[in-house]
Amino acid sequence: MEDDVAGSDESGQAGASALAMSPAQSRAARGLLGWSEADLATKVGLDEQFVRDFESGYGDPPSGQIEALRSALCTAGAVFDDTPNPGVHLAAQATADEGVRLGALTTENDR
């Protein structure tokens, strides 16, 4: 009987743990990056159907596979926010033209 209690405690903990990324965050990150489900699946080496099922909320995918999806999205520039509300945005990227540094200002810069 104690095994049943331990088993139910473990399943309760598993259900209570947050996903590395929600299905909505995955869809949003792909949208920001301009990736299809197939693009994401290819980058991680998973089947496109896995991505489709995860983002639709079907099944109970292994957390390691979800983390692999998240890692690929992060590598491409997606930044996941969990507080106060779950969300995603793209990382700020440095622009190629940073302007003229103060020490480099000359009358030539005015032309």
N, C-alpha and C positions, 0 to 999 in steps of 0.2 A: 504494500500500500504506500510505503514511503517513496518508492520509485515513481508512482503515479504523481505524487505531489511535486517531486523534483522535476519530473517531465513537464508538468503544467507550469511550474515556475520558469523553466527554461524557455518554454514557448511564449510565455507572457513577456519575458525580457526581450526575446527576439522580435516580437510584434511591437514592442514599445520603442525599440531602437530606431533612430531616424535613418532614413536612406542616405547614402552618400550624396544623392542628388534625386530630386523628385522627377517624375515623368514630365511635368510641366516645365521644370528647369531645363531638362534635356531638349525638349522641343524649342524652347526659347533660345537656348544657346546655339542650336543648329541654325535657327532662323537668323540670328545675329551674324553668324559666320557664313551664311549662305550655303550650308551643307544640306544634302539630302540624307534620308535614312541610310541609303546605300553608301554615301561618302563616309559617314560615321562608322558604319559597320566594317567597311574596308580598312579604315585606319586602325581599328582595334583587332581585326581578324575574326570578327563574329559574323553570323548570318544576319542579313538585312531583316529577316522576320523577327529575330531576337530584339532588335532596336524597335521595330514596329510594335511588338507585343509589350515591351517595357513601357514605351511612351503612351500606349493605350491603357495601361494599368492591368494587363492580363498576367496571370501567373505570379510566381514568387521567385524572381530571378536571384541568383547568388550575388551577394554583396560585392564579391571580387569582380564580377563582370560589370556591375554598375560602376564600380570605382574605376575600371579600365575605360569605360565610356567617358566618365568625368575627367579622367586624366588626359585623354586625347583632346577633349574640348578645352581644358585649361591650357594645354600646350599650345593650342591655336589662338589663345588670347581671351577665352571666356573666364570671367571671375564670378564665383558663386557666393551669394550673400545668404546667410541663414538668419540673421537677426536685424531688426526686429521682425521682418517678414522675409520669407524665402524669395529669392530673385536671382537674376543674372545680368551682367553687363560685360561689355568688352573692356579690356585693360587699356589704359591710356597709352598711346604710342607716341614716341618722340617724332617730331616733325623733322624733315630733312633740312629745312631752313630755319635756324634758330635766331636769325637776325645778326646784327653786327655787335660785337663785344665793345664795351666802353673804351678799352685800350686801343681798339682798332679804328676808332672814329677819326676821320680826316675830312678835309674839304672835298675830297674825291667821292665820299659817301653821299654828298648832297646832289650829285649829278644824276 
